[in-house]
Structure formats: C-alpha cells, structure tokens
Amino acid sequence: MAGTLQRQPTVTPARRLAWRAGAVVTALAITTLFLALSGRDPRLLADLVVRSTVGSRFGLEDLALFLTPLLLTGAAVTVTGRIGVWNIGAEGQFYAGAIGATAIGLFLPGPSWLLLPLMAASGIACGMGWILVPALARAYAGVNEIITTLLLNFVAGLLTTYLAVGPWHDRVTGALASTGRLPVRIPEIWGVVHWGFPIALAIVLGLAWLTTRTRWGYQITIGGANEQAARYAGIPVRARILGVMLLSGGLAALAGMFEVAGTVHRLQGGLANNFGYFGIVVAVLARGSCLNVLPAALLMAFILNAGIVLQTQQLTSSAVLAITGLVLFMIAIADELAHYRPVTIRPVTPRPATSAEARP
C-alpha cells in the first residue's frame, strides 16, 4: 500500500482552527528564536505583551478601540467577496465617512442626540458616494473594481489632508495639521470604549445572519459562485453587485465616522491608520464568512496592539511589521495545508484468468 496527499474541496471548521493555531504557534516560535538571537529576552517581552494587552483594563480598552474599525472594514471587504468582488478601497471610504461626519459635527449646531445620527448618515452617504462610480463601472461596464477602488484611496487621503490643513484647519489653537475638536462625541460605555464598539459587533452579527439566512444572501452567494448560472436563474446580478458595493462603502465609512467622533475627535491626515487595508487582511482570514470576521478582527487587533507595546521596547516598526507579516503568512499557509489529507492507495491485484479466458 502507498500513501499520498489529496486536496479536499472543503475543510471542517475544527480542522481549520487547529491548523491556524499551529501556524500561530510556529510563527511565535520563529519570532522567539530571532528575538533571542538579537539579545532580547523573549519571555520578558511576551509577559509584557500579555500584561499590556489582555492583562490590564487599559490594554483591553485599546483592544476594543482597534477592534471597532477592523470589524466594519473587515465586514465591508468580506460582504463584497461573497459576490465575487474585491473592494480594495475601504481605506478611501473610511476617509470619506470621516469627512462627511466632520462636516456635520463642525458646521451644524445642535444637541448630540440629533447630530450623532446625522453624522453617521452623512458619513455613510459619503462612503457610498465614494464607491458609487467604481460600483457602476463594475456592474454595468465590467471595469476591474480592484484598480478603481484602490486608486481612490489616495485621492481620499489627500483630500482629508487638504481639508485638515486648509479650509477646515483649527483656527482656535492654531494647529495646522488637523481641524478643530468636534463639539460632539460618541458616549463612552467603559473607559475610553464608546458605543461604536457594540454597534459594530451588532452590525457584523446582523450581516452574518443576512448573508446566510435570507434570500438576498443566497442570491449574492450564487452570483459570486457562478454569475452566468445566477443570471439564468433570474437573479439580478448587476443590481446585486451595485447594492453590495454600496453597502460595503457604507460600512467602511461608518468605521470612519466612529473613529473621528469616538476616538480621535478631529479630522487629520493619517486618520485611517491603515484600517482599510487591515480590513482586507481580516476578510482574507474570515474566508468569506461574516461570522468569522469576529475572531479574525480580534486577532488583527491583538497583533496591532502588541506591536505598539513592542515598539516601546526599542523594537523598530519594521521589525513589528515583519512579525505581523510572519504570523499572517503562516496562517495563509496553514489554510491551504488544511485542505490536504493523506490517502492510502491500495495496489490492484490482477484477477487470475479462468480456464475459459485462458483457452485460445
């Protein structure tokens, strides 16, 4: 008997989780080796990371603040992936949402209970408007959405910087790198953790239900799996692509609104902090499941939080980025290896010929 590896089309969640756990352990072992070779004590660094992230209230608050935008940007990319579309522009839509929310917060007077919903609506509308042209081009002209959404990221980032240092700059303190502080803010529920965190959790759970338990979710899944078959079945694929991309832009924009109104409290360059791009990583780890966005975003938030802690110990940002890349790289390899299973091939024993078959 001979053994070989055969790729299976599907993987059970338990098997995938086991392989991913092994990948994280392997990445940590490699990181430990390199830290030891560089003269640092891996045990002390590990203890510091644990105490400063999940071992203290301050660390848990920071973890929740990282998790809030990652949940929304990860869900934004994941939901488009279900219909076979890649929204690489979550970073730009994040900025657009922050701009729309800031415009209401800075220039429209009113109580918080009125302004906050208006800021959210304005931010979502701006995010949808930012992705509208790429969505129409993809749905009705077949233009590659990866290029169009990616290029708009740079436009949104430059527009944010222009507004922050130009017409909207802080005229009270004289700061030239940001707008004035917003007069309204999202209320906190635990330390510095604001209401955007539970709202983001509820949105992701709602999306998980919509994509797996409704007719709309079934249609976008079929549209992503086989567009021609979906059209033959009477599913309006173009309308679904347009709707899903607009929903994605709104989700990423809401993350921008939460960041500017709940965490930073002013518009400034670099506000997105690469949350849009990290949302792509979250979506890749989620493997097309909105429910899987929760653990994927939590892992990404922990990595980002741990990276800040390590930088306080004289580790360069490049080293932290390398460690982050190593963990994600090992997880990607594990996801692929989880599909392979050993299969035993039994040799075929020739059947002895009968007397009738042997007769000429």
N, C-alpha and C positions, 0 to 999 in steps of 0.2 A: 504493500500500500504506500502511495506517495501523497505528500501533503502540499498544498498550495494556498495562496491567499486569493480570495474572491471578493470583489467590491459589491456590497449590498446597496440597493437603491435607497433604503430608509434606515434610520438609526433610532433606537428607543431613547427616550429622554434620560433614563438612568445610565445607559451606556455612554451617551454624550457627556453627561455630567461627570462620570468617572474619568473619562479621558481628559476633560478640561481640568479637573482637579489635579491629575497627574502632570498636565502641562504647566500649571501654575507652580507646583512643587519643583519641577525640573528647572523652570526659569529662576525661581528663588535660589535653588542650589547653585546654578551658574553665577548668579549675582553675588551670592555669598563668597564663592571662590575668588572672583575678581576683586571684591572689596577687601578680602583677606590679603591678597597679593599686593594691593595698593597700600597696605599698612594700617587699615582701619579695622575696628573690631565689629564684625557683623552682628554679634549678639547684642552689643550696646545699641547699635543703630536700629535693630529690629525691635528691641524693647522700647526705644524712643518713639518709633513709628506707631507701635500699638498703643502706647500711652497717650500719644498726641492726636490720635485719630479716633479710635473707638473706645479708648480707656479713659476719656475725660469728657465732661459736658461741652467744653469749648471745641474739642475735636468733633464731637457728634453734630454740633451746630454747623460747623464748617462743612461737614459731610453732607448735611441736608441742603445747604446753600449750593454746593456743587451739584447735588442730585437733581434739584429743581429744573434748571435749564436742560440738563442732559436727558431727563425724562421726555421733555417736549421735543427737543431736536431729534432725539433718537426715534421717537414715535413718528415724527414728521418724515424721516427718511424711510422708516420701516413700512409705513402705510403706502407710500408710492411704490416700494419694491414689490408689494403684493400684486400690483397690476403691471409689473414689468418695466417700471420707470425708475430712474435714479435721479433724485433731487439732490444735487451736489450744492445747491445754493442756499442751504439752511442758514449759513453764516450771513449772507446778504439779507435774507428775510428777517433774521434776528435783528439786524441793524435797522431795517425798515420799520419793524414793530416798535423798536425803541424810539425812533424818530417820531412816529405817529403819536405814541403815548406822551412823549416830551412836549410836543406841540400843544396838546390839550392841557397838560399839567402846568406849563409855564404861562400860557396866554389866555386861559379861560378861567375866570374866577368862579368859585363855588365851593360847596361843602365836599368833604371827602367821599361821602356815601354816593354823591352824584358823579364826581369827577373820576373816581376809580373805574366804574363801569364804562364811562365814556372813553377813558384812556385805553382800556382793554379793547373796546370796539374799534377805536381809531387805529390802534396798533395792528389788530387782526386785519382790518381793511387795507392798511398799507402793505402788510405782508402778502396778502392775496393779490393786491395790485402789482407788487414787485415780481411775482411769479406768473402773472397773467399772460404776458407776451410769450415766454417760453412754453407755457401750457398750451396756448392756442397753436403755436408753431409745431409742437409735438403732436397734438391731437389731430390737426387738420392739414398739416403740410409734411409731417414725418421728419421734422428737423430734430437732430440729436439734442435731447434736453441736457445732457451732461455738459456740453460746451456752453450752451446759453446760460444755464443756471450758474455755472462756475464763474464765468466772466462777470456776471452781475454782482458777485461778491465783492470784487474790487471797487466797483462803482459805488456800492452802498457804503463800504468802509471809507472811501474818500469823501463821500457826501456827508457822512457823520462827522468826520474831522473838520470839514469846511464849516458846517453849522456850529460846531462846538468852539472853534477859534474865530469864527467870523460873525455873522449876524446874531447868533444866539449866545455869544460868549458872556461870561459872568461880568456884569458891569458894576456889581456891588463890591466884590473883593478885588477886582482887577485881574483875576485869574484868566489866562488866555487859552488854557488847554481844555476847558470844559464850560458847560453852561452853568447858570446859577442853580442852587439847590432847589429841587422841586418842593413846592409848598405842601404837597400831599404825599402820603406814603402808604404802602400796604401794611396793615396792622400786624404786629408780631404775635405769635402764639406760644413761643418757647425760646427765650433768649432773643437771638437775632433771627431766628427762623420765622418767616412770615407765612401768611395764608396761601401764598403761591405754591408752597410745598404740598399740602393736602389736595389742593385743586389739581396740580399736575398729576398726582397719584390717581385721583378720580378720573381724570381725562384718559389716562393710559388704560385703566381698567375698563372704562366705557368703550374705548376703541377696540380692546381685546374682545369684548362682547359683540360689538358691531361687525367686526371682520370675521367672526366665526359662527354667529348665531342668527344672522339676518340675511335677507335676500340680497341686499346691497353688497354685503361682504362676500357672498357666494359669487355674485356677478364679477366683482373685481378680481377675485381669485381665478375664476375661469378665464377672464380677459388677460390676465398675466400669464397663465399657463399655455393658452393657445388662442391667439387673437382671432384667427380665422374661424375656429370652431365656435368661439363666442359670438361672432357676427352671424354665423349660420343659425345659431340658437336664438337669434333675435335680441341679443344683449347690445345696447347702445354703447359700444366700446369707446367711441370718441367722447361722448358725454361723460362716461365714467372716468376716462383719463383726465379730462378737464376738471371734473369735480374733485377727484383725488388730489391732483396737484394743487388746486386752490386750498383744499383742506390742509395739505402739508405746509403750504406757505403761511396759513393762519396759525398753525401750531408753533412753527418756529418763531413767528412774530410775537405770539403770546409769551414765549420764553424771553424775548427781548423786553417786553413790557414789564414782566416780573422782575427782570434784572435791574432795569432803570428805576422802577418805582418801589422795589422791595429791598434791594441790596446796595446799589451804588448811589441812587437818589439824584443823579445828574447825568446828562449826556456827555460823553467824552470819547475820544479816539481810543480804539482798542477795547471798547466796552464788551464786545462779544467774547473776547478771551479765548477764541477758537472753539467755543461751544458748538458752533455749527458743524465744524469739521469733526469734532469728537462725537457728534451725533451720528456721523457716518460709521464710525467705529462701533458705536453702540448698536446700530442697525445690523451691521455685519455679524456681531456676536449674537444678536437676537434671532438670526436665521429666519427672518420673515414673520416672526410671531410677535404681536404687540404685547402679549403677556410676558414674553422673555425679555422685553425691554427693561422690566423692573430689575432683575438681577444683573443684566448687562450694564445698565446705567449705574447701579450700585458699585460694581467692580471698577468701572471707569472713574467714578467719583472718589473711591478709595485710593486708586492709583494717583490721581491728581493731588489729593490731599497729602498722601505720603510723599509725593515729590516735593511739595513745599517744605515739609518737615526735613527732608534730606538736604535741601538747599541751605537750611540753617546750619548744617554741619559741614559747611565748606565743600559740598559736592556741587559741581557745576551743573548748570541747567542742561548742558549737553549730555552729561552722564545720566541725569534723571530721565531725559528723553530716551536715551539708549536702553535703560532698564524698562521703561514703559513699552518701547518697541519690542523688546525681547519677550516680555510677557504676552503681548498680543500676537507676536509671531508664533510662539509655541502653542497658543490656543488655536490659531488657524491651522497649524499642522495637525494638532490633535483632532480637530473637527473632521479633517479628511481621513486620518487613520482610523477613526471610529467606524468608518464605513466598511473596513476590511475585516474579514473573518477567515480563520483557517478552515479549509475544506479538504477532506480526505478523499482522494481518488482511488477507487478500488480497480485493480487491473482486471480486464475482461479475460476470463478463462475460455479458451476455444472449446466449443462443444464437440465431443468425439463424433465422427461421422458414423452413421448407421450402415448396416450391410447393404441396404438398398442404395444409399448415396455413394458408397464406395464402388458399386458394380459399374463397369464401363458401359 
